Amino acid sequence: MNGGIKFIINSVLSMVVIILSYIIPKKERLLVFSTADGINFKDNPKYLYLYILNNVPEYKVYWATASKHLYNELKEKRLPVTYIYTFKHLIKLLRAEIIVNDDTENPALYNSLFSFLGRFNLLLTWHGTGFKNIGLMDDKYNRENYRFKKILFYMRKKLYQKYFFIIATSDKDKERKEVCFQNNNVYVTGAPRNDIFFNVKRTKDYKKKFNIDKYNTIIVYAPTFRETNKFIPFSEEFYLKLQQYLQQTNSIFVVKKHKYDRALNVPCIYDNIIDLTPKVGDVQELLTVADILISDYSGIVSDFVLTERPILFYVYDYDDYVKNCRTFTYDLKKLLPGPFIYNEDVLLQYICDIKWFDDKLYKNRYLKFKELFQKYDDDKSSFRVIALLENMQKR
């Protein structure tokens, strides 16, 4: 669908939905789920949706997607799903007691900037427990070249204040989200997507799914997005040395790019270095099989810390990132456990010899960081969300 035509259709549908939301009665315990991109089955909404399907039969749930491919895929698996450009979706959306999403953009509501005007009960799972300034604290609202920033800020503020339930993973995360969304309806339940880390039986399945089950060690590189679109973390010499080490140890180096990244190029000439981005619709599945995670400023590390496996912070462009991309809510060098690595040679040393991970002082920092951002160390996050919803309904 042409971008301009899609925008017009979404605008018209969103206005229709907003008006009808005051007329059509809600159906108790009917929930509609979606994610911001509208095309992938992933993130916190996915795991909460599946939990309800498998454990809470009194609820009715539907996954809303803008992708016909995903619609057909879920349909084949006999999972309740709606394609957003159908009458069926309009009815489910208008009847839904709660609409669940993971970001500001909500394809189920046609990405409307005016959805705060409708009679909707919105639940925000967000898409991670990170460190960057998000929501109303996002740096874009301070940029001189950000068009209509005052109007957009006002509309985003009204939308964020519309959420009756925002998920957090710890008191620290709750405090940050209350400020960033200017909303006090933040509840520490844990992130539903992190329940996956405690399902050990599925690990083999995911290794087979990504065709990496023959390797002794799986190293995942999952960096965040650079707004500058300048991203050259490694030289050809590094890739060559890394490939030699990987071959010797029967290991694999897996790259998972950020969904907005268009700058990182991964060479395809090495057998043990692969870019799995096109095959990974849900990064959480990949994290379950990672023996070592390499990242930078991404909140993905605060999920992975639940595995208590090694994390390397490759921050070779730290100063440039802070100056030209995003600022942080915290001082990362004081907050994160490290090790902080600023060049590829040192990174290779840490990959080849992980004795550093057994250092007692380091382990204390690591576990302190885990406790700061993950209050719960179990697979009950989805359960807590539903239990809290039930308590709210009884009031």
C-alpha positions in Angstrom: 0.0 0.0 0.0 1.3 3.4 -1.0 2.5 5.5 2.0 0.3 8.5 1.2 -2.7 6.4 0.6 -2.1 4.4 3.8 -1.8 7.6 5.8 -5.2 8.9 4.5 -6.9 5.5 5.1 -5.5 5.3 8.6 -6.5 8.9 9.4 -10.1 8.3 8.3 -10.4 5.0 10.1 -8.9 6.5 13.3 -11.5 9.2 13.3 -14.3 6.7 12.7 -13.0 4.5 15.5 -12.7 7.5 18.0 -16.3 8.6 17.3 -17.8 5.1 17.5 -15.8 4.3 20.7 -18.4 6.4 22.6 -21.3 4.5 21.1 -20.3 0.9 20.9 -20.4 -0.9 24.3 -17.3 -2.6 25.7 -17.1 -6.4 26.2 -15.7 -7.4 29.5 -12.4 -9.2 29.4 -11.9 -8.8 25.7 -8.3 -7.7 24.9 -6.7 -6.6 21.6 -2.9 -6.8 21.3 -0.4 -5.2 18.9 3.2 -4.1 18.6 4.4 -0.8 17.3 5.7 -2.1 13.9 2.4 -3.9 13.3 4.1 -6.7 11.3 5.9 -8.9 13.9 4.7 -11.2 16.6 7.0 -10.3 19.5 7.8 -8.4 22.6 5.8 -8.1 25.8 2.4 -8.1 24.1 3.2 -11.5 22.5 4.0 -13.2 25.8 1.1 -11.7 27.7 -1.2 -12.7 24.8 0.1 -16.3 24.8 0.0 -16.5 28.6 -3.7 -15.5 28.6 -4.5 -18.0 25.8 -2.9 -20.8 27.6 -3.9 -20.0 31.2 -6.8 -17.6 31.5 -9.7 -19.0 29.5 -12.2 -16.4 30.8 -10.4 -13.8 28.8 -10.8 -13.4 25.0 -7.8 -12.0 23.1 -7.0 -11.0 19.6 -3.7 -10.1 17.9 -4.0 -7.1 15.6 -1.6 -6.9 12.6 -1.1 -4.8 9.5 0.7 -7.7 7.9 -1.2 -10.2 5.8 1.7 -12.6 6.0 1.6 -12.5 9.9 -2.2 -12.7 9.8 -2.0 -15.9 7.7 0.8 -17.3 9.8 -1.1 -16.9 13.1 -4.3 -18.1 11.4 -2.6 -21.3 10.4 -1.5 -21.8 14.0 -5.1 -21.3 15.1 -4.3 -18.2 17.1 -7.0 -15.5 17.3 -5.9 -12.7 15.0 -7.4 -9.8 13.1 -6.1 -7.9 10.0 -6.5 -4.2 10.9 -8.1 -3.3 7.5 -11.2 -5.4 8.0 -14.6 -4.9 9.5 -13.8 -7.7 12.0 -10.9 -5.7 13.5 -13.0 -2.6 13.8 -15.6 -4.5 15.8 -13.1 -6.2 18.1 -11.3 -2.9 18.6 -14.4 -1.0 19.5 -15.6 -3.8 21.8 -12.3 -4.4 23.5 -12.2 -3.6 27.2 -8.4 -3.2 27.0 -6.0 -2.4 24.2 -2.4 -3.6 24.8 0.6 -2.2 23.0 4.4 -1.8 23.4 5.1 1.7 22.2 3.7 5.1 21.3 2.7 4.0 17.8 -0.3 1.7 17.9 -1.3 0.1 14.5 -4.4 -1.4 16.1 -5.6 2.2 16.5 -4.2 3.1 13.1 -1.2 5.0 14.6 -3.5 7.9 15.4 -2.1 10.9 17.2 -5.6 11.6 18.4 -6.4 8.2 20.0 -6.4 9.9 23.4 -9.7 11.4 22.4 -11.4 8.0 22.2 -13.0 5.9 24.9 -10.3 3.4 25.1 -8.6 1.6 28.1 -4.9 1.5 27.1 -2.2 -0.7 28.7 1.4 0.1 27.8 3.9 -2.7 28.2 6.7 -0.7 26.6 9.5 -2.6 24.8 12.3 -2.7 27.4 13.9 -1.5 30.5 16.5 0.8 29.2 18.6 3.8 30.1 17.8 6.4 27.3 15.5 9.3 27.8 12.1 8.1 26.4 8.6 9.4 26.1 8.3 13.0 26.9 12.0 13.1 28.0 13.1 12.1 24.4 15.8 14.4 23.1 13.8 15.1 19.9 11.6 17.5 21.7 14.6 19.7 22.4 15.9 19.7 18.8 15.5 22.9 16.9 14.8 21.1 13.6 12.1 18.8 15.1 9.0 20.1 13.3 5.8 20.8 15.3 7.5 19.7 18.4 5.3 21.7 20.8 2.1 20.3 19.2 3.5 16.7 19.2 4.7 17.0 22.7 1.2 18.0 23.9 -0.5 15.2 22.0 2.0 12.6 23.2 1.5 13.8 26.8 -2.2 13.4 26.5 -1.8 9.9 25.1 0.7 8.8 27.8 -1.7 10.1 30.5 -4.4 8.0 28.9 -2.7 4.7 30.0 -4.3 3.2 33.1 -1.6 0.6 33.4 2.1 0.8 32.5 4.4 -2.1 33.1 7.7 -1.8 34.9 10.4 -4.3 36.0 11.6 -2.7 39.2 11.2 0.4 41.4 14.1 2.0 39.5 12.3 1.4 36.2 9.0 2.6 37.6 10.5 5.8 38.8 12.0 6.5 35.3 8.7 5.7 33.5 6.6 7.9 35.8 8.8 10.8 34.8 9.1 10.0 31.1 5.4 9.4 30.6 4.1 11.8 33.3 1.8 9.1 34.5 1.7 7.5 37.9 -0.1 4.4 36.8 3.1 2.4 36.6 3.2 -1.0 38.2 6.1 -3.3 39.0 5.1 -6.7 37.6 8.2 -7.7 35.6 8.2 -7.9 31.8 6.2 -10.7 30.3 8.8 -11.2 27.6 11.3 -12.1 30.3 9.3 -15.2 31.4 10.9 -16.9 28.4 14.3 -17.1 30.1 13.0 -19.5 32.7 11.7 -22.0 30.1 14.9 -24.1 29.6 13.1 -26.7 27.6 12.7 -24.3 24.7 16.3 -23.4 24.4 17.1 -26.4 22.1 14.1 -25.5 19.9 15.4 -21.9 19.4 18.9 -23.1 18.5 17.4 -25.4 15.9 15.1 -22.6 14.7 18.1 -20.4 13.9 20.2 -23.3 12.7 23.0 -22.7 15.3 22.6 -25.8 17.4 25.9 -27.3 16.3 28.1 -24.7 18.0 29.7 -24.9 21.4 29.4 -21.1 22.1 26.9 -18.6 20.7 28.0 -15.0 20.9 25.3 -12.4 20.1 26.0 -8.9 19.1 22.9 -6.7 19.5 23.7 -3.0 19.3 21.3 -0.1 19.6 20.3 2.3 16.8 22.4 5.3 15.8 20.3 8.2 14.6 23.3 9.5 12.6 23.3 6.3 10.5 27.1 6.1 10.9 28.0 2.8 12.3 31.2 0.9 11.5 32.1 -0.9 14.8 34.6 -3.4 13.3 37.4 -3.5 10.7 38.0 -6.2 8.2 41.0 -7.2 10.2 38.9 -7.7 13.3 36.4 -9.9 11.4 39.3 -12.1 10.1 40.8 -12.6 13.6 37.4 -13.2 15.1 36.6 -15.9 12.4 39.9 -17.7 13.1 39.0 -17.8 16.9 35.4 -18.9 16.2 36.6 -21.8 13.9 39.1 -23.0 16.5 36.5 -23.1 19.3 33.4 -24.2 17.2 31.7 -20.9 18.1 29.5 -18.5 16.2 29.1 -14.7 16.2 25.5 -13.8 15.6 24.5 -10.2 14.7 21.0 -8.9 15.5 20.6 -5.3 14.3 18.1 -2.8 15.7 15.0 -2.6 13.6 15.8 0.9 12.5 19.4 0.3 11.7 20.4 0.7 8.1 24.2 1.4 8.6 25.7 -1.8 10.0 27.1 -4.0 7.3 28.1 -7.6 8.2 30.4 -9.4 5.9 29.0 -12.6 4.4 32.3 -14.3 3.5 32.8 -15.9 7.0 31.1 -19.2 8.0 31.1 -18.4 11.7 29.9 -14.7 11.5 26.3 -14.3 10.4 23.6 -11.7 10.4 20.4 -13.2 11.6 18.4 -10.0 11.6 16.0 -11.0 8.8 15.3 -14.3 10.6 14.8 -12.9 14.1 11.3 -11.5 14.5 11.5 -11.8 18.3 15.0 -11.0 19.8 14.0 -12.6 23.1 14.2 -16.0 21.5 17.8 -15.3 20.4 18.8 -14.1 23.8 17.7 -17.4 25.4 20.4 -19.2 23.5 23.2 -16.6 23.8 26.2 -17.6 25.9 27.7 -14.1 25.6 26.0 -10.9 24.8 27.8 -7.9 23.3 25.8 -4.7 23.3 26.3 -1.0 24.0 23.6 1.4 25.2 20.7 -0.9 24.6 18.2 -1.7 27.3 18.5 -5.3 26.0 21.2 -5.9 28.6 18.7 -5.3 31.5 16.7 -8.3 30.2 19.7 -10.5 29.5 21.1 -10.0 33.0 18.4 -12.4 34.2 20.3 -15.2 32.6 23.4 -14.3 34.7 25.6 -14.8 31.6 28.5 -12.6 30.4 27.8 -9.2 28.9 30.3 -7.0 27.1 29.6 -3.3 26.7 31.3 -2.3 23.4 31.0 1.5 23.6 33.7 2.6 21.1 31.6 5.7 20.1 30.3 6.8 23.5 31.1 10.5 23.2 29.7 10.7 19.7 26.6 8.8 20.6 25.8 11.1 23.5 26.5 14.2 21.4 24.6 13.3 18.3 22.1 10.5 19.1 20.6 10.2 22.5 21.1 11.2 26.1 20.6 8.9 29.1 18.5 9.0 32.3 21.5 7.7 34.3 25.3 7.9 34.2 26.0 4.6 32.4 29.5 4.3 33.6 28.4 4.3 37.2 25.2 2.3 36.6 26.3 -0.6 34.3 28.6 -3.3 35.6 30.9 -3.2 32.6 33.3 -4.2 31.3 33.4 -1.1 29.0 35.4 -1.7 25.9 36.5 1.1 23.5 38.3 -0.7 20.8 38.0 -3.9 18.8 41.4 -5.4 19.9 40.4 -5.3 23.6 37.0 -6.7 22.6 38.6 -9.7 21.0 40.7 -10.3 24.1 37.5 -10.3 26.3 35.8 -12.7 23.9 38.7 -15.1 23.8 39.2 -15.2 27.5 36.2 -14.7 29.8 38.0 -15.3 33.1 37.0 -11.7 33.9 33.5 -12.9 34.4 34.5 -14.9 37.4 36.0 -12.0 39.3 34.2 -11.6 42.7 34.1 -7.8 42.6 32.7 -7.9 39.1 30.1 -10.4 40.0 28.9 -8.2 42.8 28.5 -5.3 40.4 26.7 -7.5 38.0 24.2 -8.9 40.5 23.7 -5.4 42.0 22.8 -4.2 38.5 20.4 -7.1 38.1 18.6 -6.4 41.3 18.3 -2.7 40.4 16.4 -3.3 37.2 14.8 -6.7 37.8 12.8 -7.0 41.0 11.6 -10.5 40.1 13.7 -13.5 39.1 11.0 -15.9 37.9 8.6 -16.7 35.1 5.5 -15.1 36.7 5.5 -11.6 35.1 2.5 -12.3 32.9 0.7 -13.8 35.9 1.3 -10.7 38.0 -0.1 -8.4 35.2 -3.3 -10.5 35.0 -3.6 -10.7 38.8 -3.3 -6.9 39.0 -5.9 -6.4 36.3 -8.3 -8.7 38.2 -7.8 -6.7 41.4 -8.5 -3.5 39.5 -11.7 -4.8 38.1 -12.9 -5.8 41.6 -12.5 -2.3 43.0 
